[in-house]
Amino acid sequence: MDKLKQLESFVSVATRGSLTAAARAEGVAPAIMGRRIDALEERLGVKLFVRTTRRISLTHEGAAFLEDCQRLLTDMANAEASVSAGGVKASGHLRITAPAGFGRRHVAPLVPRFRGAHPDVTVSLNLSDRVIDIAAEGYDCAVRVGDLADSSLVSLRLADNRRLCVATPEYLKRHGTPKHPNDLVKFDCLTLSSDASQTRGWAFTIDSEVVHLKPGGPLDCSDGQVLHDWCLAGMGIAWRSTWEVENEITAGRLVEVLAAFAAPPNGIYALFPQRKHLPLRVRLWIDFLKHHYSRPDFWKTTP
């Protein structure tokens, strides 16, 4: 049995959530899809799915394997496109979306550069903190930051994103430096208000386990940019993403604290609908993002 077909079938079943849905999309019987998955699991010597009469779900190994398979299939499609397209130029309209704060800093500045390389492509950029259903609303690609919910979308990890505690040198000089996450109760912590999306609190690694704390302080806000500005003004300690504060740490305007307790990074992803043939303009946009986001200096020099 063709190994590539096994991988494609595995990704289809995993993203669609059932053998029947994956079989219907390919126009084959569910039994054929099941035999491909069985053959793949036998070849790998590991169970990729937990199957019951009512549902199918990924095992821990299957979830890790899914990300690798999606990346492999995307890279293969890009390689084929670079050969088959030859001198063909990317054209058409590209609809993309990203979170507001991240998009302003790290997506919007790249759009003119992308169009400079591909002038026959027009672009619509939507910046919103609402989780958009890109398939239903007709978007070609979304940039998402953080842990992803299960969906039928294809995801490609573009970069790691760490969350860290930061404050100005002046604030730390006046108030001291916390030595342990539990010390945060003694400091002015700049937190998102309860109606914002950050409901679990600040994440730390304590005794090899990820622990979420909800520090308090005299100021909170539903807008992350405001918290960032307050932090730069020396109003307290904030828990922010590296994409937001990397260049300010490099410049010495902010200082990281509690680095020894930092939680493992989450990711920055490109998400796009499951398609057999992804348009060239979408493939080129994703490659363009991956190229820039993979450069460590990108995060230190962007505004």
Backbone as CSV, one residue per row, in Angstrom:
resi,resn,N_x,N_y,N_z,CA_x,CA_y,CA_z,C_x,C_y,C_z
1,MET,0.847,-1.201,0.000,0.000,0.000,0.000,0.881,1.249,0.000
2,ASP,0.495,2.272,-0.751,1.279,3.480,-0.879,1.401,4.192,0.478
3,LYS,2.650,4.444,0.906,2.871,5.064,2.213,2.288,6.473,2.272
4,LEU,2.421,7.228,1.164,1.886,8.583,1.141,0.369,8.574,1.301
5,LYS,-0.297,7.613,0.643,-1.748,7.514,0.761,-2.156,7.216,2.209
6,GLN,-1.358,6.394,2.908,-1.636,6.120,4.316,-1.566,7.406,5.147
7,LEU,-0.520,8.204,4.899,-0.364,9.448,5.647,-1.499,10.414,5.341
8,GLU,-1.868,10.536,4.060,-2.966,11.419,3.681,-4.272,10.973,4.328
9,SER,-4.496,9.667,4.367,-5.715,9.150,4.981,-5.714,9.401,6.481
10,PHE,-4.561,9.219,7.120,-4.449,9.473,8.556,-4.793,10.927,8.877
11,VAL,-4.233,11.872,8.118,-4.499,13.290,8.346,-5.973,13.602,8.109
12,SER,-6.535,13.011,7.079,-7.944,13.257,6.767,-8.857,12.762,7.889
13,VAL,-8.599,11.558,8.391,-9.413,11.011,9.478,-9.241,11.855,10.740
14,ALA,-7.994,12.226,11.052,-7.723,12.987,12.280,-8.377,14.359,12.247
15,THR,-8.323,15.044,11.116,-8.873,16.394,11.036,-10.384,16.405,10.897
16,ARG,-10.943,15.337,10.302,-12.397,15.278,10.135,-13.101,14.574,11.288
17,GLY,-12.351,13.811,12.076,-12.912,13.221,13.273,-13.639,11.912,13.091
18,SER,-13.637,11.349,11.877,-14.292,10.052,11.683,-13.833,9.417,10.387
19,LEU,-13.858,8.082,10.369,-13.533,7.343,9.141,-14.562,7.639,8.058
20,THR,-15.816,7.738,8.463,-16.888,7.946,7.488,-16.742,9.283,6.770
21,ALA,-16.468,10.346,7.532,-16.319,11.667,6.922,-15.106,11.712,5.995
22,ALA,-14.002,11.090,6.421,-12.804,11.071,5.584,-13.046,10.256,4.315
23,ALA,-13.737,9.122,4.453,-14.036,8.286,3.294,-14.956,9.017,2.320
24,ARG,-15.953,9.722,2.864,-16.874,10.464,2.010,-16.140,11.548,1.223
25,ALA,-15.191,12.236,1.860,-14.445,13.302,1.186,-13.604,12.758,0.031
26,GLU,-13.126,11.512,0.171,-12.291,10.923,-0.883,-13.101,10.094,-1.871
27,GLY,-14.338,9.787,-1.511,-15.179,8.995,-2.394,-14.880,7.512,-2.356
28,VAL,-14.490,7.005,-1.189,-14.221,5.574,-1.026,-15.065,5.059,0.140
29,ALA,-15.090,3.757,0.318,-15.830,3.146,1.420,-15.069,3.335,2.728
30,PRO,-15.768,3.514,3.855,-15.087,3.637,5.152,-14.169,2.464,5.464
31,ALA,-14.528,1.268,4.972,-13.679,0.100,5.231,-12.300,0.274,4.614
32,ILE,-12.249,0.912,3.440,-10.951,1.142,2.787,-10.120,2.099,3.622
33,MET,-10.745,3.148,4.118,-10.031,4.101,4.967,-9.541,3.404,6.231
34,GLY,-10.373,2.524,6.798,-9.979,1.792,7.997,-8.784,0.891,7.758
35,ARG,-8.747,0.246,6.573,-7.614,-0.648,6.266,-6.319,0.153,6.114
36,ARG,-6.422,1.341,5.586,-5.216,2.178,5.457,-4.679,2.557,6.831
37,ILE,-5.570,2.917,7.740,-5.135,3.279,9.094,-4.543,2.064,9.805
38,ASP,-5.182,0.906,9.646,-4.664,-0.321,10.258,-3.256,-0.625,9.751
39,ALA,-3.069,-0.483,8.435,-1.760,-0.772,7.841,-0.702,0.208,8.339
40,LEU,-1.086,1.483,8.486,-0.144,2.490,8.974,0.253,2.188,10.416
41,GLU,-0.717,1.879,11.264,-0.414,1.572,12.660,0.458,0.325,12.777
42,GLU,0.196,-0.660,11.930,1.009,-1.880,11.952,2.430,-1.586,11.516
43,ARG,2.564,-0.754,10.492,3.909,-0.423,9.986,4.697,0.363,11.025
44,LEU,4.026,1.278,11.741,4.710,2.102,12.735,4.874,1.385,14.069
45,GLY,4.020,0.385,14.306,4.072,-0.320,15.581,3.543,0.497,16.731
46,VAL,2.569,1.365,16.462,2.010,2.209,17.501,0.553,2.500,17.160
47,LYS,-0.271,2.670,18.183,-1.661,3.031,17.986,-1.782,4.543,17.820
48,LEU,-2.421,4.959,16.735,-2.601,6.376,16.454,-3.971,6.881,16.885
49,PHE,-4.952,5.967,16.918,-6.317,6.337,17.284,-6.846,5.427,18.387
50,VAL,-7.748,5.979,19.183,-8.578,5.174,20.075,-9.958,5.127,19.429
51,ARG,-10.386,3.935,19.022,-11.644,3.805,18.283,-12.684,3.079,19.122
52,THR,-13.860,3.699,19.215,-15.009,3.055,19.847,-16.140,3.043,18.832
53,THR,-17.272,2.489,19.223,-18.413,2.428,18.292,-18.978,3.812,18.020
54,ARG,-18.703,4.764,18.908,-19.315,6.084,18.759,-18.357,7.165,18.263
55,ARG,-17.084,7.019,18.576,-16.173,8.104,18.219,-14.762,7.582,17.999
56,ILE,-13.952,8.436,17.387,-12.546,8.126,17.160,-11.732,9.323,17.628
57,SER,-10.672,9.083,18.382,-9.853,10.172,18.898,-8.382,9.786,18.805
58,LEU,-7.540,10.792,18.746,-6.106,10.576,18.636,-5.499,10.143,19.966
59,THR,-4.547,9.223,19.906,-3.726,8.927,21.071,-2.688,10.031,21.219
60,HIS,-1.928,9.992,22.302,-0.857,10.977,22.488,0.138,10.894,21.336
61,GLU,0.499,9.672,20.951,1.440,9.488,19.828,0.818,9.975,18.524
62,GLY,-0.489,9.721,18.368,-1.167,10.154,17.154,-1.201,11.654,17.011
63,ALA,-1.424,12.372,18.122,-1.472,13.836,18.076,-0.117,14.413,17.668
64,ALA,0.965,13.833,18.197,2.305,14.296,17.832,2.605,13.979,16.375
65,PHE,2.174,12.793,15.938,2.424,12.368,14.559,1.631,13.219,13.573
66,LEU,0.448,13.690,13.975,-0.397,14.490,13.088,0.310,15.764,12.664
67,GLU,0.916,16.464,13.622,1.594,17.713,13.283,2.737,17.471,12.304
68,ASP,3.500,16.400,12.517,4.595,16.074,11.603,4.063,15.743,10.208
69,CYS,2.966,14.981,10.149,2.391,14.599,8.854,1.864,15.813,8.102
70,GLN,1.204,16.712,8.806,0.685,17.916,8.150,1.823,18.749,7.580
71,ARG,2.897,18.870,8.345,4.040,19.629,7.866,4.667,18.949,6.652
72,LEU,4.787,17.612,6.696,5.367,16.863,5.586,4.535,17.019,4.316
73,LEU,3.217,16.880,4.437,2.347,16.973,3.265,2.337,18.386,2.696
74,THR,2.390,19.382,3.587,2.444,20.762,3.118,3.747,21.035,2.385
75,ASP,4.873,20.568,2.948,6.168,20.762,2.291,6.207,20.059,0.933
76,MET,5.609,18.879,0.855,5.582,18.155,-0.408,4.755,18.900,-1.453
77,ALA,3.604,19.422,-1.011,2.768,20.190,-1.939,3.496,21.437,-2.424
78,ASN,4.227,22.081,-1.518,4.989,23.266,-1.913,6.095,22.908,-2.894
79,ALA,6.776,21.777,-2.654,7.842,21.343,-3.555,7.291,21.050,-4.943
80,GLU,6.154,20.382,-5.012,5.539,20.084,-6.300,5.114,21.360,-7.007
81,ALA,4.566,22.286,-6.226,4.102,23.533,-6.829,5.258,24.332,-7.410
82,SER,6.406,24.321,-6.722,7.547,25.095,-7.204,8.068,24.558,-8.525
83,VAL,7.852,23.256,-8.764,8.286,22.655,-10.030,7.221,22.803,-11.103
84,SER,5.992,22.426,-10.744,4.924,22.417,-11.736,4.510,23.814,-12.143
85,ALA,4.623,24.784,-11.187,4.214,26.138,-11.537,5.171,26.777,-12.526
86,GLY,6.444,26.361,-12.481,7.426,26.897,-13.410,7.467,28.406,-13.327
87,GLY,7.192,29.031,-14.439,7.212,30.490,-14.472,5.864,31.104,-14.163
88,VAL,4.894,30.320,-13.737,3.565,30.847,-13.466,3.611,31.739,-12.232
89,LYS,2.985,32.890,-12.327,2.964,33.818,-11.208,1.746,33.570,-10.338
90,ALA,1.924,33.801,-9.035,0.771,33.742,-8.134,-0.129,34.927,-8.435
91,SER,-1.431,34.693,-8.405,-2.387,35.753,-8.684,-3.659,35.487,-7.883
92,GLY,-4.609,36.405,-7.987,-5.878,36.246,-7.301,-5.912,36.999,-5.988
93,HIS,-6.988,36.791,-5.230,-7.216,37.522,-3.982,-6.954,36.621,-2.785
94,LEU,-6.179,37.134,-1.839,-5.804,36.394,-0.634,-6.496,37.029,0.565
95,ARG,-7.313,36.238,1.274,-8.008,36.724,2.472,-7.370,36.078,3.695
96,ILE,-6.815,36.898,4.577,-6.110,36.397,5.753,-6.622,37.112,6.997
97,THR,-6.468,36.452,8.143,-6.898,37.028,9.407,-5.877,36.704,10.490
98,ALA,-5.822,37.555,11.504,-4.865,37.382,12.604,-5.398,38.106,13.833
99,PRO,-4.921,37.737,15.043,-5.306,38.476,16.246,-4.893,39.938,16.129
100,ALA,-5.667,40.822,16.755,-5.459,42.258,16.553,-4.055,42.723,16.943
101,GLY,-3.652,42.433,18.190,-2.357,42.928,18.642,-1.198,42.319,17.880
102,PHE,-1.208,41.003,17.756,-0.140,40.325,17.025,-0.151,40.746,15.559
103,GLY,-1.339,40.854,14.988,-1.443,41.205,13.575,-0.896,42.581,13.258
104,ARG,-1.165,43.542,14.140,-0.641,44.886,13.907,0.876,44.889,13.878
105,ARG,1.478,44.125,14.785,2.936,44.142,14.902,3.647,43.249,13.889
106,HIS,3.088,42.044,13.660,3.889,41.028,12.986,3.249,40.403,11.741
107,VAL,2.054,40.870,11.373,1.455,40.412,10.125,1.317,41.581,9.157
108,ALA,0.685,42.658,9.609,0.450,43.809,8.729,1.733,44.348,8.072
109,PRO,2.851,44.480,8.810,4.066,44.994,8.151,4.595,44.077,7.047
110,LEU,4.243,42.785,7.098,4.744,41.853,6.090,3.907,41.852,4.813
111,VAL,2.658,42.307,4.898,1.780,42.254,3.728,2.332,43.073,2.551
112,PRO,2.763,44.340,2.752,3.331,45.076,1.611,4.571,44.401,1.015
113,ARG,5.389,43.784,1.882,6.574,43.082,1.371,6.158,41.888,0.518
114,PHE,5.133,41.172,0.971,4.645,40.031,0.199,4.110,40.477,-1.150
115,ARG,3.351,41.565,-1.155,2.819,42.063,-2.424,3.932,42.577,-3.324
116,GLY,5.006,43.083,-2.741,6.136,43.517,-3.550,6.745,42.362,-4.324
117,ALA,6.747,41.174,-3.695,7.276,39.980,-4.364,6.257,39.350,-5.295
118,HIS,4.953,39.581,-5.016,3.878,38.960,-5.812,2.830,40.017,-6.143
119,PRO,3.151,40.925,-7.065,2.270,42.078,-7.331,0.919,41.714,-7.937
120,ASP,0.767,40.502,-8.459,-0.522,40.105,-9.035,-1.490,39.557,-7.993
121,VAL,-1.059,39.518,-6.727,-1.924,39.062,-5.643,-2.459,40.275,-4.894
122,THR,-3.784,40.329,-4.690,-4.387,41.340,-3.837,-4.694,40.715,-2.481
123,VAL,-4.673,41.533,-1.435,-4.759,40.995,-0.072,-5.808,41.750,0.743
124,SER,-6.629,41.000,1.451,-7.499,41.555,2.492,-7.038,40.993,3.833
125,LEU,-6.750,41.879,4.784,-6.289,41.473,6.111,-7.336,41.872,7.145
126,ASN,-7.815,40.902,7.889,-8.768,41.133,8.967,-8.054,40.933,10.294
127,LEU,-8.036,41.961,11.125,-7.431,41.861,12.454,-8.544,41.853,13.491
128,SER,-8.659,40.743,14.202,-9.742,40.602,15.173,-9.364,39.560,16.210
129,ASP,-9.747,39.814,17.454,-9.527,38.829,18.505,-10.665,37.820,18.573
130,ARG,-11.660,37.985,17.737,-12.715,36.970,17.622,-12.149,35.761,16.884
131,VAL,-12.471,34.559,17.360,-12.013,33.338,16.686,-12.898,33.125,15.468
132,ILE,-12.345,33.419,14.312,-13.101,33.392,13.064,-13.139,31.981,12.499
133,ASP,-14.288,31.567,12.033,-14.432,30.294,11.310,-14.002,30.556,9.881
134,ILE,-12.724,30.289,9.595,-12.185,30.727,8.308,-12.804,29.990,7.127
135,ALA,-13.177,28.730,7.319,-13.797,27.988,6.231,-15.182,28.543,5.926
136,ALA,-15.955,28.805,6.981,-17.321,29.298,6.791,-17.344,30.727,6.272
137,GLU,-16.346,31.538,6.661,-16.347,32.949,6.287,-15.443,33.254,5.099
138,GLY,-14.889,32.216,4.493,-14.187,32.395,3.230,-12.775,32.928,3.313
139,TYR,-12.103,32.666,4.421,-10.713,33.097,4.537,-9.778,31.993,4.040
140,ASP,-8.644,32.411,3.495,-7.661,31.454,2.994,-6.715,30.975,4.080
141,CYS,-6.425,31.847,5.047,-5.414,31.512,6.056,-5.634,32.364,7.296
142,ALA,-5.397,31.761,8.455,-5.439,32.501,9.720,-4.125,32.295,10.449
143,VAL,-3.665,33.335,11.108,-2.528,33.223,12.015,-3.098,33.184,13.430
144,ARG,-2.715,32.183,14.201,-3.218,32.034,15.569,-2.039,31.879,16.525
145,VAL,-2.193,32.429,17.709,-1.161,32.356,18.744,-1.732,31.599,19.933
146,GLY,-0.984,30.602,20.423,-1.417,29.868,21.600,-1.868,28.463,21.277
147,ASP,-2.429,27.796,22.271,-2.898,26.429,22.095,-4.102,26.408,21.172
148,LEU,-4.138,25.430,20.276,-5.200,25.349,19.286,-6.296,24.401,19.749
149,ALA,-7.524,24.782,19.475,-8.652,23.880,19.701,-8.704,22.858,18.578
150,ASP,-9.270,21.695,18.863,-9.438,20.680,17.826,-10.330,21.234,16.716
151,SER,-9.950,20.994,15.477,-10.755,21.469,14.358,-10.384,20.680,13.121
152,SER,-11.140,20.918,12.050,-10.860,20.257,10.781,-9.849,21.041,9.957
153,LEU,-9.303,22.120,10.533,-8.326,22.932,9.808,-6.950,22.281,9.856
154,VAL,-6.141,22.588,8.855,-4.752,22.149,8.840,-3.924,23.229,9.535
155,SER,-3.051,22.827,10.445,-2.211,23.790,11.158,-0.741,23.534,10.864
156,LEU,0.010,24.608,10.733,1.451,24.531,10.532,2.112,25.459,11.541
157,ARG,2.950,24.896,12.398,3.619,25.699,13.425,4.690,26.562,12.769
158,LEU,4.600,27.864,12.964,5.526,28.798,12.346,6.664,29.185,13.283
159,ALA,6.378,29.226,14.577,7.396,29.648,15.553,6.904,29.301,16.947
160,ASP,7.830,29.292,17.908,7.474,29.125,19.311,7.114,30.490,19.901
161,ASN,6.269,30.459,20.907,5.902,31.674,21.617,5.965,31.416,23.114
162,ARG,6.834,32.124,23.810,6.927,32.004,25.261,6.155,33.137,25.923
163,ARG,5.631,32.871,27.110,5.030,33.906,27.939,5.956,34.139,29.117
164,LEU,6.213,35.394,29.449,7.170,35.690,30.496,6.757,36.920,31.294
165,CYS,7.229,36.975,32.521,6.971,38.118,33.394,8.033,39.187,33.146
166,VAL,7.574,40.414,32.976,8.504,41.516,32.697,8.121,42.750,33.511
167,ALA,9.109,43.579,33.732,8.901,44.865,34.398,10.046,45.783,33.987
168,THR,9.896,47.059,34.226,10.977,47.985,33.916,12.061,47.872,34.985
169,PRO,13.311,48.194,34.619,14.391,48.197,35.628,14.064,49.146,36.791
170,GLU,13.399,50.267,36.492,13.078,51.246,37.531,12.079,50.669,38.536
171,TYR,11.072,49.949,38.032,10.091,49.349,38.946,10.767,48.347,39.875
172,LEU,11.633,47.506,39.307,12.308,46.487,40.112,13.272,47.121,41.110
173,LYS,13.860,48.245,40.728,14.753,48.933,41.649,13.976,49.481,42.850
174,ARG,12.746,49.961,42.589,11.931,50.529,43.663,11.302,49.457,44.547
175,HIS,10.877,48.345,43.941,10.056,47.373,44.664,10.750,46.027,44.910
176,GLY,11.918,45.818,44.332,12.577,44.531,44.459,12.150,43.576,43.343
177,THR,12.742,42.370,43.378,12.491,41.381,42.327,11.920,40.109,42.930
178,PRO,10.813,39.594,42.424,10.266,38.331,42.957,11.219,37.177,42.667
179,LYS,11.374,36.293,43.653,12.252,35.135,43.498,11.486,33.861,43.164
180,HIS,10.188,33.868,43.449,9.334,32.692,43.219,7.957,33.212,42.784
181,PRO,7.235,32.464,41.926,5.907,32.932,41.511,4.985,33.280,42.672
182,ASN,5.107,32.591,43.799,4.259,32.903,44.946,4.534,34.290,45.521
183,ASP,5.707,34.852,45.206,6.047,36.195,45.686,5.232,37.283,44.989
184,LEU,4.557,36.945,43.883,3.851,37.961,43.103,2.744,38.645,43.900
185,VAL,2.259,38.003,44.952,1.217,38.619,45.782,1.708,39.913,46.435
186,LYS,3.020,40.095,46.511,3.600,41.280,47.144,3.843,42.402,46.138
187,PHE,3.536,42.170,44.858,3.861,43.136,43.805,2.602,43.616,43.085
188,ASP,2.752,44.727,42.359,1.672,45.248,41.515,1.682,44.464,40.206
189,CYS,0.707,43.590,40.016,0.632,42.785,38.796,-0.429,43.360,37.863
190,LEU,-0.063,43.532,36.624,-0.944,44.120,35.608,-1.632,42.981,34.873
191,THR,-2.908,42.785,35.124,-3.596,41.590,34.650,-4.742,41.940,33.715
192,LEU,-5.093,40.952,32.879,-6.268,41.085,32.047,-7.513,40.990,32.915
193,SER,-8.504,41.800,32.607,-9.735,41.779,33.395,-10.492,40.485,33.161
194,SER,-11.424,40.188,34.034,-12.094,38.887,34.042,-12.878,38.602,32.774
195,ASP,-13.257,39.639,32.020,-14.020,39.398,30.802,-13.129,39.160,29.589
196,ALA,-11.802,39.147,29.800,-10.881,38.876,28.698,-10.669,37.371,28.567
197,SER,-9.906,36.992,27.544,-9.789,35.565,27.203,-8.825,34.799,28.102
198,GLN,-7.943,35.484,28.802,-6.905,34.822,29.605,-7.497,34.406,30.948
199,THR,-8.294,33.357,30.947,-9.068,32.996,32.126,-8.295,32.136,33.116
200,ARG,-7.295,31.399,32.654,-6.605,30.470,33.550,-5.515,31.134,34.364
201,GLY,-5.166,32.353,34.036,-4.130,33.047,34.779,-2.759,32.907,34.142
202,TRP,-1.739,33.202,34.931,-0.363,33.177,34.456,0.211,31.771,34.682
203,ALA,0.908,31.255,33.670,1.430,29.885,33.748,2.906,29.883,34.151
204,PHE,3.239,28.982,35.071,4.621,28.801,35.516,4.921,27.309,35.632
205,THR,6.202,26.971,35.547,6.640,25.608,35.815,7.195,25.564,37.235
206,ILE,6.498,24.856,38.105,6.907,24.734,39.509,6.999,23.254,39.837
207,ASP,8.181,22.818,40.276,8.414,21.401,40.594,8.028,20.503,39.417
208,SER,8.455,20.910,38.225,8.271,20.145,36.982,6.815,20.064,36.517
209,GLU,5.929,20.838,37.100,4.529,20.855,36.686,4.116,22.266,36.303
210,VAL,3.242,22.370,35.297,2.723,23.673,34.899,1.599,24.056,35.858
211,VAL,1.773,25.206,36.488,0.821,25.702,37.486,0.314,27.068,37.025
212,HIS,-0.995,27.285,37.162,-1.587,28.569,36.802,-1.913,29.356,38.065
213,LEU,-1.438,30.602,38.114,-1.707,31.502,39.229,-2.493,32.713,38.733
214,LYS,-3.258,33.299,39.619,-4.020,34.495,39.267,-3.619,35.635,40.194
215,PRO,-2.472,36.275,39.897,-2.035,37.387,40.750,-2.973,38.579,40.576
216,GLY,-2.945,39.446,41.546,-3.787,40.627,41.493,-2.958,41.897,41.565
217,GLY,-3.656,43.025,41.487,-2.984,44.308,41.560,-3.994,45.422,41.451
218,PRO,-3.525,46.654,41.538,-4.446,47.792,41.510,-4.979,48.125,40.120
219,LEU,-4.381,47.535,39.071,-4.793,47.847,37.707,-5.047,46.576,36.917
220,ASP,-6.160,46.539,36.190,-6.369,45.484,35.205,-7.063,46.101,34.003
221,CYS,-7.001,45.397,32.867,-7.594,45.920,31.643,-7.911,44.759,30.713
222,SER,-8.919,44.939,29.866,-9.282,43.893,28.911,-8.412,43.929,27.664
223,ASP,-7.566,44.950,27.523,-6.742,45.121,26.326,-5.271,44.892,26.667
224,GLY,-4.651,43.927,25.975,-3.260,43.597,26.254,-2.299,44.722,25.950
225,GLN,-2.574,45.535,24.933,-1.681,46.643,24.587,-1.635,47.677,25.700
226,VAL,-2.775,47.892,26.350,-2.795,48.828,27.481,-1.922,48.303,28.619
227,LEU,-2.013,46.999,28.904,-1.159,46.407,29.943,0.314,46.580,29.592
228,HIS,0.616,46.389,28.325,1.986,46.571,27.848,2.443,48.003,28.102
229,ASP,1.616,48.967,27.750,1.975,50.377,27.935,2.137,50.706,29.417
230,TRP,1.243,50.185,30.267,1.374,50.421,31.706,2.669,49.831,32.240
231,CYS,3.006,48.651,31.729,4.252,48.017,32.174,5.452,48.874,31.801
232,LEU,5.468,49.377,30.576,6.570,50.238,30.130,6.624,51.540,30.928
233,ALA,5.481,51.955,31.450,5.439,53.173,32.256,5.857,52.920,33.701
234,GLY,6.238,51.664,34.009,6.723,51.349,35.341,5.641,51.147,36.379
235,MET,4.443,50.733,35.923,3.315,50.576,36.842,3.247,49.209,37.502
236,GLY,4.070,48.250,37.062,4.030,46.939,37.693,4.620,45.857,36.814
237,ILE,4.327,44.598,37.182,4.819,43.420,36.461,3.703,42.897,35.566
238,ALA,4.054,42.583,34.341,3.071,42.046,33.386,3.549,40.691,32.875
239,TRP,2.597,39.882,32.431,2.889,38.565,31.846,2.557,38.660,30.370
240,ARG,3.593,38.755,29.527,3.385,39.047,28.110,4.094,38.013,27.239
241,SER,3.762,38.005,25.968,4.373,37.093,25.003,5.696,37.647,24.497
242,THR,6.580,36.736,24.103,7.868,37.162,23.561,7.687,38.021,22.311
243,TRP,6.651,37.719,21.492,6.477,38.510,20.277,6.198,39.979,20.580
244,GLU,5.739,40.255,21.810,5.393,41.614,22.188,6.543,42.361,22.850
245,VAL,7.406,41.640,23.567,8.393,42.324,24.418,9.841,41.985,24.080
246,GLU,10.070,41.120,23.089,11.443,40.670,22.813,12.389,41.838,22.534
247,ASN,11.972,42.751,21.660,12.892,43.837,21.314,13.094,44.805,22.474
248,GLU,12.085,44.925,23.353,12.237,45.832,24.493,13.138,45.228,25.568
249,ILE,13.134,43.911,25.668,14.089,43.252,26.563,15.506,43.428,26.022
250,THR,15.657,43.242,24.709,16.966,43.423,24.079,17.487,44.837,24.286
251,ALA,16.574,45.829,24.214,16.975,47.230,24.363,17.140,47.641,25.823
252,GLY,16.759,46.762,26.766,16.908,47.072,28.177,15.762,47.870,28.774
253,ARG,14.700,48.101,27.996,13.556,48.848,28.533,12.713,47.989,29.469
254,LEU,12.762,46.668,29.263,12.081,45.731,30.143,13.062,44.653,30.578
255,VAL,12.800,44.049,31.722,13.645,42.988,32.268,12.753,41.783,32.555
256,GLU,13.207,40.597,32.154,12.454,39.387,32.476,12.725,38.977,33.920
257,VAL,11.671,38.583,34.614,11.815,38.057,35.978,11.186,36.670,36.029
258,LEU,11.569,35.878,37.004,11.064,34.514,37.211,11.327,33.621,35.994
259,ALA,12.434,33.874,35.302,12.761,33.093,34.098,12.914,31.611,34.402
260,ALA,13.393,31.279,35.597,13.601,29.871,35.956,12.287,29.111,36.088
261,PHE,11.181,29.839,36.177,9.864,29.207,36.351,8.989,29.338,35.102
262,ALA,9.582,29.749,33.986,8.794,29.968,32.770,8.133,28.666,32.317
263,ALA,6.884,28.768,31.877,6.154,27.608,31.360,6.665,27.254,29.963
264,PRO,6.467,26.011,29.515,6.878,25.638,28.158,6.196,26.537,27.127
265,PRO,6.839,26.771,25.991,6.240,27.650,24.981,5.018,27.023,24.325
266,ASN,4.089,27.868,23.912,3.059,27.412,22.992,3.487,27.814,21.587
267,GLY,2.594,27.883,20.641,3.024,28.094,19.270,2.345,29.261,18.579
268,ILE,2.950,29.660,17.476,2.346,30.586,16.516,2.088,29.761,15.265
269,TYR,0.848,29.719,14.804,0.445,28.788,13.754,-0.175,29.507,12.560
270,ALA,-0.013,28.886,11.405,-0.839,29.208,10.240,-1.893,28.122,10.128
271,LEU,-3.154,28.530,10.004,-4.260,27.586,9.840,-4.912,27.833,8.488
272,PHE,-5.260,26.753,7.817,-5.935,26.892,6.524,-6.847,25.694,6.310
273,PRO,-7.876,25.855,5.491,-8.824,24.759,5.287,-8.165,23.562,4.627
274,GLN,-8.701,22.389,4.919,-8.219,21.156,4.295,-8.566,21.189,2.811
275,ARG,-7.552,21.213,1.975,-7.771,21.234,0.539,-6.755,20.318,-0.142
276,LYS,-7.201,19.686,-1.222,-6.278,18.804,-1.945,-5.218,19.622,-2.656
277,HIS,-5.642,20.735,-3.256,-4.691,21.600,-3.973,-4.814,23.011,-3.414
278,LEU,-3.879,23.383,-2.561,-3.884,24.709,-1.976,-3.448,25.715,-3.038
279,PRO,-4.169,26.834,-3.209,-3.768,27.834,-4.208,-2.340,28.293,-3.995
280,LEU,-1.663,28.578,-5.095,-0.256,28.972,-5.027,-0.069,30.211,-4.149
281,ARG,-0.980,31.170,-4.229,-0.829,32.396,-3.438,-0.864,32.092,-1.936
282,VAL,-1.668,31.085,-1.528,-1.745,30.720,-0.114,-0.465,30.015,0.311
283,ARG,0.015,29.098,-0.517,1.272,28.401,-0.196,2.419,29.389,-0.057
284,LEU,2.481,30.356,-0.972,3.570,31.331,-0.931,3.462,32.231,0.298
285,TRP,2.244,32.578,0.684,2.063,33.404,1.882,2.512,32.659,3.130
286,ILE,2.150,31.402,3.252,2.548,30.606,4.416,4.065,30.441,4.450
287,ASP,4.673,30.175,3.307,6.137,30.067,3.241,6.795,31.393,3.618
288,PHE,6.181,32.496,3.191,6.703,33.833,3.481,6.699,34.079,4.993
289,LEU,5.584,33.742,5.649,5.514,33.880,7.106,6.551,32.999,7.799
290,LYS,6.627,31.744,7.358,7.545,30.805,8.000,8.988,31.282,7.873
291,HIS,9.336,31.824,6.712,10.696,32.325,6.491,11.029,33.445,7.475
292,HIS,10.115,34.400,7.646,10.390,35.531,8.533,10.312,35.131,9.998
293,TYR,9.320,34.338,10.373,9.133,33.992,11.774,10.209,33.047,12.285
294,SER,10.889,32.343,11.385,11.949,31.424,11.808,13.257,32.154,12.114
295,ARG,13.321,33.440,11.795,14.541,34.218,12.058,14.478,34.827,13.454
296,PRO,15.395,34.471,14.360,15.357,35.025,15.711,15.417,36.561,15.717
297,ASP,16.159,37.159,14.778,16.294,38.607,14.767,14.992,39.300,14.382
298,PHE,14.070,38.582,13.737,12.795,39.207,13.345,12.049,39.735,14.558
299,TRP,12.010,38.966,15.636,11.242,39.338,16.823,11.918,40.457,17.611
300,LYS,13.208,40.663,17.380,13.942,41.679,18.130,13.972,43.024,17.412
301,THR,13.622,43.023,16.127,13.737,44.270,15.362,12.392,44.834,14.937
302,THR,11.317,44.027,14.998,10.014,44.546,14.614,9.491,45.472,15.708
303,PRO,8.630,46.436,15.347,8.177,47.432,16.319,7.280,46.833,17.388
